[in-house]
Amino acid sequence: MTPSLRLRAPHSLLAALLPVLLFASGAPAQDYATPQPVDRIAAVVNEDVILRSELERAVANIRAQYAGRENQLPPADVLQRQVLERLILMRLQLARATDAGITATDQDLERAVQGVAQQNNMSVDQLRERIGKDGMSFAEFRNNLRDEIVTQKLRQSFAQGRINVSEAEVDAAMANASAAASQQFHLAHILIGTPEGATPEQIATAQKKVEGVKGLIDKGEMTFSAAAVRYSDSPNALEGGDLGWRGLNEIPPAFASAITQMQDGQVLGPIRGPSGFQLLQLVGSRTQAAASGEKVTQYSARQILVKVDDKTDDAAAKAKADTLAARLAGGADFAKLASDSSDDATTRRRGGDLGWVGADSYGTAYGMQLAALSDGQTSAPFKTDAGWVIVQRIGTREIAAGDENMRGQVRETIGRRKLEEEWNRWLREMRGEAYVDTRDDSGKSTRPALPETPKEQHKVTPVEEQQGTNAAGSILSSGNVR
């Protein structure tokens, strides 16, 4: 998937490509004829390190993005801490992707480079030239873009098997949605974080801080965006806490009802959550007309998937699928067999149930198989990109194309909301489990020293006293006196 990177300011492409360049990991070109100062460590992240030069380049990129608006940036030490935290999270994600065997191919990278060039109305050669003028080598740019692709693939892999949107959830959301239109809300937030297992004192400190931040906003002494940049602990703090446009189905239910009653610019909170205290601003709202069209066919279906991967080649997967098909032909229950044998973690827990799907929901070949079946009939094993599939068609229905489009949109938005919640929770857990040692400007660790364990006074028992005397006598008698 090509990252959505666009020019944000005409003066600097580096600032425009901040999501990629912020996490620059390659070393800049150096003049080796001139002695270079020894690079220091900014942080140790498990078995990896972040160099001080990487941190300084990332901070410089942020400052370039805010050229002319420097007063919106937090103090230098706070900005450096925020940027370093984002670098740490990026390293942890890349390490996890490496462990999972997730990579970016050369084709992925070429498509992404072309996508960045097209979105900035440039050719690849013009992009290369512009990046060079802004002080970065094209090789370094490609390496950073590769990291972005890998983290996107990690997020996609994370979603598989974890994020499930049931038909009941879609039905409930559709029942609450207008048949003619859907509302969207542009949101921003500020997070004042609390550590996991926070003490009452830590909670009280965070609450006092968030109330102080809200007071600044309410008095007009600081805009919400500027307050987010300066005070928020959220990963998107440096983007002013911007959450973008969201439908009601993408907003946690706890906030959704309140947001519909808010006016543009109004701030909600503070609200206590699992990661701390939040302020939520309604930046704007809009109504988007729903699409309408002809009737489309949907199928209720179940599936059994046999994956083709590093552990199972195509021939072995086909043989397993044929065996499962023979068991089905012999009268085995499809739902039970799917629960026991399918490699699709999402549908396996539901007996392989896919819910209601369109003919093209899983690709042309899949749709052709469904269309060729009768209700209640089971297919022979057929090949897909994921592996070998057996599908059973349960039922058929006709709905308006507009309804189908809306169901797809609703399913996608609910899935995005769930993914964001689970992804952020996973990032917090990963960060909490990692060994991270940040260093100050002199290279000294900022981790608090472990308190020394006081030595306990040990009472000598008569037996130990006797043993000690015997041992001392043995040493003296052997002449081993030091």
Secondary structure, DSSP 8 states (H G I E B T S, - for coil): ---------TT-HHHHTHHHHTT--S-----TTS------EEEEETTEEEEHHHHHHHHHHHHHHTTT-GGGS--HHHHHHHHHHHHHHHHHHHHHHHHTT----HHHHHHHHHHHHHHTT--HHHHHHHHHHTT--HHHHHHHHHHHHHHHHHHHHHHTTT----HHHHHHHHHHS-SSEEEEEEEEEEEEE--TT--HHHHHHHHHHHHHHHHHHHTTSS-HHHHHHHH--STTGGGTTEEEEEEGGGS-HHHHHHHTT--TT-EEEEEEETTEEEEEEEEEEEEEE-----EEEEEEEEEEEEE-SSSS-HHHHHHHHHHHHHHHHTT--HHHHHHHH-S-HHHHTTTTEEEEEETTTT-HHHHHHHHHS-TT-B---EE-SSEEEEEEEEEEEEEEHHHHHHHHHHHHHHHHHHHHHHHHHHHHHHHHHS-EEEB-TTS-B-S--------------HHHHHHHHHHHHHHHHHT---
